[in-house]
Amino acid sequence: MNIKQKVRERATILVVARTLSDVFRPSYYPVMGFAILLMFTYLSQLPWSYKFSLILLVYLFTVTFPSIGVYLYRFGRKISVQDLEKRKYRIVPYLLHLISYAVLYRSMYTIHAPAFVRAILVISLLVQAFCIVITLFWNISMHSAGAGAIIGALVVYAWIFRFNPVWWLCAAIMVSGLVNSSRMLLRQHTLGQVLGGTAVGFLCGLAGFFI
């Protein structure tokens, strides 16, 4: 294999890693979680218009509004997207997401959304709160924490709804492995940081329901 082929292969790997990091952003997990609950639980009986409105509300508060806030923060501080990967610039974006999620949770509580639905937001709030604190001392991976939270949440949902979670867990663990690998290939985190993030997320996924 010549040098050009090696360069092309490395470039391809980095593109795939970047794509995985973008697709499996932590802010997308609540939307996916709500969509799954609306399709595979008794909530599937709700009118499509209501389900669409609910997903749109979740998307606005977990993706759109925090993204606008982060953009304004970047514009005000004159920092690039790459700079946000640095620990000293990550606190404010985390806080913006935390506030937006908290407002969404309050809205869900007001409209009397079921507890197992609101639990998704509780888990997300826990993950972000712990990551904010840990980030003050250590560069933990938020991507890995989000993926780990999915695994923990699946374990509890399987217990609540009495279904066999093997295939779901296999998919979640595979996604977690891909996300962790992509963060290391992009040199954003070390092995310890992605494993630490996965562990924190998993524990938050379990604890969110009991809270």
C-alpha positions as CSV (number, residue, x, y, z in Angstrom):
1,M,0.0,0.0,0.0
2,N,1.5,3.3,-1.1
3,I,1.5,6.6,0.9
4,K,-1.4,8.1,-1.2
5,Q,-3.6,5.1,-0.4
6,K,-2.9,5.4,3.3
7,V,-3.7,9.1,3.2
8,R,-7.0,8.4,1.5
9,E,-7.9,5.6,3.9
10,R,-7.1,7.8,6.9
11,A,-9.2,10.7,5.4
12,T,-12.1,8.3,4.8
13,I,-11.9,7.1,8.4
14,L,-11.9,10.6,9.7
15,V,-14.9,11.5,7.6
16,V,-16.8,8.5,8.9
17,A,-15.8,9.4,12.5
18,R,-16.9,13.0,12.0
19,T,-20.2,11.8,10.5
20,L,-20.9,9.5,13.5
21,S,-20.1,12.3,15.9
22,D,-22.6,14.6,14.1
23,V,-25.3,12.0,13.7
24,F,-25.2,10.8,17.3
25,R,-25.0,14.1,19.0
26,P,-26.3,14.0,22.6
27,S,-29.0,16.6,21.9
28,Y,-30.6,14.2,19.4
29,Y,-31.2,11.4,21.9
30,P,-34.3,12.8,23.6
31,V,-36.0,13.3,20.2
32,M,-35.2,9.7,19.3
33,G,-36.4,8.5,22.7
34,F,-39.7,10.3,22.4
35,A,-40.2,9.0,18.8
36,I,-39.6,5.4,20.0
37,L,-42.0,5.7,22.9
38,L,-44.7,7.2,20.6
39,M,-44.3,4.3,18.2
40,F,-43.8,1.2,20.5
41,T,-45.9,2.0,23.6
42,Y,-49.6,2.6,24.1
43,L,-48.9,6.2,23.1
44,S,-49.0,5.0,19.5
45,Q,-52.8,5.2,19.8
46,L,-52.6,9.0,20.0
47,P,-53.5,11.1,17.0
48,W,-50.7,11.7,14.5
49,S,-51.1,15.5,14.8
50,Y,-50.6,15.3,18.6
51,K,-47.5,13.1,18.2
52,F,-46.1,15.4,15.6
53,S,-46.7,18.4,17.8
54,L,-45.0,16.6,20.8
55,I,-41.9,15.6,18.7
56,L,-41.7,19.2,17.3
57,L,-41.8,20.6,20.9
58,V,-39.0,18.3,22.0
59,Y,-36.9,19.1,19.0
60,L,-37.3,22.8,19.5
61,F,-36.2,22.7,23.1
62,T,-33.5,20.1,22.8
63,V,-31.9,21.0,19.5
64,T,-33.1,24.3,18.0
65,F,-33.1,26.7,20.9
66,P,-29.8,25.4,22.5
67,S,-28.2,25.6,19.0
68,I,-29.3,29.2,18.6
69,G,-28.0,29.9,22.1
70,V,-24.6,28.3,21.3
71,Y,-24.3,30.2,18.0
72,L,-24.9,33.5,19.8
73,Y,-22.4,32.5,22.4
74,R,-19.8,31.7,19.7
75,F,-20.6,34.9,17.9
76,G,-20.2,37.0,21.0
77,R,-17.0,35.3,22.1
78,K,-15.7,35.1,18.5
79,I,-14.8,31.4,18.8
80,S,-15.0,28.6,16.2
81,V,-16.9,25.3,16.3
82,Q,-13.6,23.5,17.0
83,D,-13.0,25.8,20.0
84,L,-16.1,24.4,21.6
85,E,-14.4,21.1,21.9
86,K,-12.0,22.7,24.4
87,R,-12.9,22.3,28.0
88,K,-12.8,26.0,28.9
89,Y,-15.5,26.8,26.3
90,R,-17.8,23.9,27.0
91,I,-19.5,25.1,30.3
92,V,-21.7,27.8,28.8
93,P,-23.1,25.5,26.0
94,Y,-23.8,22.8,28.6
95,L,-25.7,25.4,30.8
96,L,-27.7,26.6,27.8
97,H,-28.8,23.0,27.1
98,L,-29.5,22.4,30.8
99,I,-31.8,25.4,31.0
100,S,-33.7,24.6,27.8
101,Y,-34.2,20.9,28.9
102,A,-35.4,22.1,32.3
103,V,-38.0,24.4,30.7
104,L,-39.1,21.5,28.5
105,Y,-39.5,19.2,31.5
106,R,-41.6,21.8,33.2
107,S,-43.8,22.0,30.1
108,M,-44.2,18.2,30.0
109,Y,-45.1,18.2,33.6
110,T,-47.7,20.9,33.0
111,I,-49.4,19.0,30.2
112,H,-49.4,15.8,32.4
113,A,-47.1,13.8,30.2
114,P,-46.6,10.2,31.6
115,A,-43.8,9.8,34.1
116,F,-42.0,7.3,31.8
117,V,-42.0,9.9,29.1
118,R,-40.7,12.7,31.3
119,A,-38.0,10.3,32.6
120,I,-36.1,10.8,29.3
121,L,-35.7,14.5,30.1
122,V,-34.7,13.7,33.7
123,I,-32.0,11.4,32.4
124,S,-30.8,14.1,30.0
125,L,-30.7,16.6,32.8
126,L,-28.8,14.3,35.0
127,V,-26.2,13.5,32.3
128,Q,-25.7,17.2,31.6
129,A,-25.5,18.2,35.2
130,F,-22.9,15.6,36.0
131,C,-20.9,16.4,32.9
132,I,-20.9,20.1,33.8
133,V,-19.4,19.3,37.2
134,I,-16.9,16.8,35.9
135,T,-15.8,19.1,33.1
136,L,-14.6,21.5,35.6
137,F,-11.9,19.0,36.5
138,W,-11.7,16.5,33.7
139,N,-12.5,16.5,29.9
140,I,-15.3,13.8,30.0
141,S,-17.0,12.9,26.7
142,M,-20.6,14.1,26.5
143,H,-21.1,12.1,23.4
144,S,-20.2,8.9,25.3
145,A,-22.3,9.9,28.2
146,G,-25.4,10.3,26.0
147,A,-24.8,6.9,24.4
148,G,-24.3,5.3,27.8
149,A,-27.5,6.8,29.0
150,I,-29.4,5.0,26.3
151,I,-28.1,1.7,27.4
152,G,-29.0,2.4,31.0
153,A,-32.5,3.6,30.1
154,L,-33.1,0.5,28.0
155,V,-32.5,-1.7,30.9
156,V,-35.1,0.1,33.0
157,Y,-37.6,0.4,30.2
158,A,-37.3,-3.4,29.6
159,W,-38.1,-3.9,33.3
160,I,-41.1,-1.5,33.2
161,F,-42.7,-2.8,30.0
162,R,-41.6,-6.4,30.4
163,F,-40.0,-6.9,27.0
164,N,-36.8,-8.7,25.9
165,P,-34.2,-6.0,25.4
166,V,-31.4,-8.1,23.9
167,W,-31.6,-6.8,20.3
168,W,-32.2,-3.2,21.5
169,L,-29.2,-3.5,23.8
170,C,-27.0,-4.9,21.1
171,A,-27.9,-2.0,18.9
172,A,-27.3,0.5,21.7
173,I,-24.0,-1.0,22.7
174,M,-22.9,-1.0,19.0
175,V,-23.8,2.7,18.7
176,S,-21.9,3.4,21.9
177,G,-18.8,1.7,20.6
178,L,-19.0,3.5,17.3
179,V,-19.4,6.9,19.0
180,N,-16.6,6.2,21.5
181,S,-14.3,5.1,18.7
182,S,-15.1,8.2,16.6
183,R,-14.3,10.5,19.5
184,M,-10.9,8.9,19.9
185,L,-10.2,8.8,16.2
186,L,-10.9,12.5,16.1
187,R,-8.6,13.0,19.0
188,Q,-11.2,14.8,21.1
189,H,-11.0,12.3,24.0
190,T,-8.9,9.5,25.4
191,L,-10.0,6.0,26.1
192,G,-10.5,6.8,29.8
193,Q,-12.6,9.8,29.0
194,V,-15.0,8.0,26.7
195,L,-15.3,5.0,29.1
196,G,-15.9,7.4,32.0
197,G,-18.6,9.2,29.9
198,T,-20.2,5.9,29.1
199,A,-20.2,4.9,32.8
200,V,-21.7,8.2,33.9
201,G,-24.4,8.0,31.2
202,F,-25.3,4.4,32.1
203,L,-25.7,5.3,35.8
204,C,-27.8,8.3,34.9
205,G,-30.0,6.2,32.6
206,L,-30.7,3.9,35.6
207,A,-31.1,6.6,38.2
208,G,-33.4,8.9,36.1
209,F,-36.4,6.6,36.5
210,F,-36.1,6.3,40.3
211,I,-35.8,10.1,40.6
